[in-house]
Each structure stands twice: as structure tokens, then as C-alpha cells.
Amino acid sequence: MLEQQLINGLTLGVIYAMIAVGYTMVYGVIELINFAHGEIFMLGAFFCMTFITVFGVPFYLAIFLAMCCCAVCGVLLDIIAYRPLRNSPRLAALITAIGMSIFLQNLALMIWGSRPRPFPKDALPEFFSQTALTFGDVKLTWLQLFIFAVTIAMMVGLNLIITKTKAGTAMRALAQNKQAAALMGINVNRIISFTFILGSSMGAVAGVLVSVFYNTMYPMMGYTAGVKAFAAAVLGGIGSVPGAMIGGVILGVAEALGAGYVSSLYRDGVAYAIMIAVILFRPSGILGRLVGDKA
Amino acid sequence: MSRGNLIKLAAAAILLTFPMTGFASDYLLHVLTLIMVYMVLAMGLNIVPGFCGLLDLGFVGFYGIGAYTAGLLTINYGLSMWMLVPLAALNGAVWGILLGAPTLRLTGDYFAIVTFGFSELVVLFLTNEIWLTRGPLGLPGIEPASIDLSWLSTMINPDWDWYYEFYGETPYFYLAIAMVLGVYFMMRRLEDSRLGRAWYAIREDPLAAASSGINILNYKVIAFAISAGIGALAGCFFARWTLFLSPDMFKFWESFLVLCMVVLGGLGNINGALVGATVLIALGEVLRGVLPTLGLPAETRFMAYGLIMVLIMRFRPAGFIPKIADASLKNPIIIKLKRELKAKGALS
């Protein structure tokens, strides 16, 4: 029982970690809580479903296409909504982010309807639902293994991009000091767009994985998932990419254990409670540097 | 009499006689009352982001606490509306202090997120504690407000009817006017008090405020408690007016809507909050009527809200009636000084 809960929590946790990375990168670079990131995650699931059902695209290609679409959405979001407000009060930018979140949510509601939809099962590889490994009572499905494999691959890839490539170095420079980075000849807007591309495409993959894992998607799913991912980012230390990964995993496990042993009704409450507690007692999070005073 | 006062007097006369005219349908009265409820909410929220410069995303939590306090006390203990008004406001203020005291030392986004988490927890509590709130089924059977003066009847005239029940939209319309006026005058007094000036000082420059001896945290907690109390007061009225409550009524969306009103009107501006509430609720009703005739679904209404908010932030980040942030700018001595400096070319 405990082990099974742990495995389920870990599966959710790595997905939260993927969304949290998107939050934390954007926060690190432009110091904005991108409230609309949860909606990008939701759009990822819906794009993937649409590609499969309407255009008959195979599953793996559909994921890739959904990533591309969400990357475009993320960049557009930045250019249309956030870029004009770069030098405005932070309050204005934050309200814009909430406004975009509500706009996208209702846009999806209009396009795809409010009823939850199942993920197109026929498109999935058949072995997904079969049990891959058993340890005693604990069962691990191929789907869960797939989720672990994809997330680990993406995390490793992301870390390589951030630490080894020129664009990644520029991103880190920007997070340290925007003016100094600009003086060094970094094209600030291009690097911010790059950040949105990375974050949004990871969010899209997370959206697809969640909708496959729960076999459901609905336009409001970005809201709770977004809040939890944000809580994960705060827990790990907002602005820190490895922190977001650790935070996501911890949050997923805490939520599964909380739902199993405390009360399943307060499943979502665990995330909020952890978030509030962390902000109160250690605002910089597990791995973060303190950026609260910049606000 | 100044022009501003004349406008106010005319508006008051129109409002007071409105229910007696032929235009007044139940629907119109309902919408006007709704606007007034949101006016009170907007004025209450305005204190925190407007006067103190802190983003509060959890305001709807206090609104919900006030509404459920009123609803539960009246169902379980049969308390009258007039007892509930102070009780609900007090309960809201107490929760404001409980949340504010530890969190108000946080700055910027962190404070916004904590308040957001708080309001989500309130909704979860209202949804899940079924033994207390009946959960998602909602809370029906709240008594309407009434005035019972039967204790006077023995002294004056036992034959008169000393009991009046608020039935239909018209009495609540008048009650809402009274509530808006009460809160409005309280806000006006607050704005010009030592307290209000301290808030402005904190908003404009916390460091300077602290070094001139203002205890920032205390003043912020007071602001938060008053704001929460006003939110709960509006909730109390709302419970007694709609006679039904459900947790869905107090979701994050409401906080955002009220925040939109405050920002639309101009942060920190009391009249702005009134204008913002009127514009956004009226806009919502107009869109509700217009959209179906254009063949558009209801969701476009919320899309429009989101988009309007983005556009306002883009083109008028300070709102439609921006507040002159620094009260000293209105000071004649300073105006004269500035003019002299400008003439000398020292001030651009």
C-alpha cells in the first residue's frame, strides 16, 4: 500500500517537476509569476488530442507537434502580453498574467467544450496499460515507466542546454543581472523567447502525460496543476531549475501520502499548505537564493 | 455647492427614487444591488493593493467567510441580520489578522501567492466540511433580513405592525445603498486620517516610512484586517440577500474580478473603485445580453474580461482615474515651489 502510493506519487511528482521548471525559468529570467503557464500545460494536452483525433497523427509525433504548438503559444504570450510591460510596475505584469490565464482558459472552453474528454485510447501503444514490473504487491505499468523515462530524458536534456550551450549560458547570465547581460551583447528579448520555448514545450509534454495517466482532460485542468507546479517551484526555491525538479517530486509524494493517509478530500489542500508553510518559514526554498526583496 | 457634490446629490436623488419609477424591474434592481455589493468589495480590497501597495489575491476568502458566518449563524441560532453584521465583519477581521500577521512581512509576489493559497484553502474547507457547510450542495434556507421592533409595541402602540421583513428586491436595494454609503464615508475618513497617511507613506517608500517612525508591519496588519472586515460585511449582506450560498460562489475568479474593478478604477482611488465596480458588472450584464444574439457562447464573456484586463494594463497601467500618489502634490506651497523651480529650469 505505502510503496504503491509512493510510486504513484513519484509519477505525479516528476510531471509536476516538468511544469514547475517552466515557472521557475520564466521567474528566474523576467521575475514574473507566469500564471498562464498552467494554461499552456492544458493546451498541450488538447493539441495532442486534436492532432490524433482530427488529423490522425501517430502518438509520438502528436506529442512533438503539441510541443511545437505550445512553444509558439509561449513565445506569443510573451511578445503580446508581457513584453510591453517589461518596465511597468510588477503589479501590472502579474495582473496581465492572470488576465491571459483566464482568457486562454475560456478560449479552450469555447473551442473544446467544458466536458472532460478521455485521451484517445486507440492511439496509445498497446503495452502502456500492461504491468511492466512487480515487486511484491507493487505494480509498475509501462505507462509509468514511459513517464519516468520521458521526464528524466527531458530533465537531463534541459540541464545540458542550460549548462553547456551558449543560449543556456546567456539565460543564466540574464537571471543574474539583466543590464550586465545586455551590455555583454546578449539579445535579451531573444533569450527570453528561448526561455519561453523551453518552458512551454516541457509544459506541453507534462500536459500530455497527465492526460494519458488520468485518461481525462478538461479546460480547467491547467488551473490546479499550475498552482501545484508553482508550489513545487516555491518549495524548491523559485528561480532554481534543480530546485523545481526536487520540489515537484517532493510535492507529488507528499500529495499521494496525504491523500492516502490523511484525507483524500484535501488532496489539493496539501499543495497549498506546503506552499504557504515554505513561503512563511523559508521563502528562498530548498535550493533558492532569496529574491523576495527585489519585489 | 461644488460641482462634485451636485453630481453626488443628483445621483443620490435618482438612486433613491429609482424603485418607484416605471423603469424599475426586478432584474434592474437586482443588477444595481449586485453592483453595490461589488462596490463595497472593491472599496474593501482597495485598502490593501491601493493604499499599501500589496497585491492581495485572496480577498474572496474573507467574502466567503463573512457570507458563511452569517448563513450558518442565522440557520443554526436564528440570529438577526443586525447582530450578524458586526459578528461577520469581526470574524473576517480576525481571519485577516491571523493571515496577515505572519505573512505581511513578505513582499511582492510572495504575499500575493500566500493570500491566493489562503482563499483556495477556504474554498476547499467550505466544500469538504460537509457536517458544517453541507459542502457542494450549498447552504439553503437562510432567513431574509427583517426588522423586529415588537419590544417597542408595548411602550407605544400594540396595534401597529412592528415587524418588517425584507421581501423582494426593493428593500435590499435601499439596504445596499445604506451599506455603500456607510463604507464610503468610512473610507473617506480613513483616507485622510493618520492611518491613511501612514499607508500612503508605506506604499510610496517603505524605507522612508520606517525611518520616520512608522511601524510598517502594524499598519499593514491593520489595513489587512479592515479590508477583510469589509469583505466579510459584503458577504453577510450577500448571504441575507441571495438566501443561498455555495462554495462555488467564492472561487478565485471573484478575487480577480474585484481586483479588476480596483485596478480599472485606479489603484488607491475610492471613487475609482465605485466606477470600476459599475463598469465591470454592467459590462458583464450587457455582454450576457448581447453575446447570445451574436451566436457566441457565454464563455466569451470571461474571455472578454481577461482581455480587457490585459488591454487596460497595457495602455493605462494606473487605471482610468489614477490617484495622485503623493498627497503633498496637492499642497499649495509645494505647487508654488515646483513652479518656481521649473521657472529656474531646475525641474523638468
Interface residues (C-beta under 8 A of the other chain):
Chain A: I33 A81 P84 L85 S88 P89 R90 L91 A92 A93 L94 I95 T96 I98 G99 M100 S101 I102 F103 L104 Q105 N106 L107 L109 M110 Y223 V227 F230 A231 V234 S263 L265 Y266 D268 G269 Y272 A273 M275 I276 I279 L280 P283 G292 D293 K294 A295
Chain B: P49 G53 L55 P102 T103 L106 T107 G108 D109 Y110 A112 I113 V114 F116 G117 F118 E120 L121 L124 T127 N128 F252 W253 F256 L259 C260 V263 L267 P297 E299 T300 F302 M303 Y305 G306 L307 I308 M309 V310 M313 R314 P317
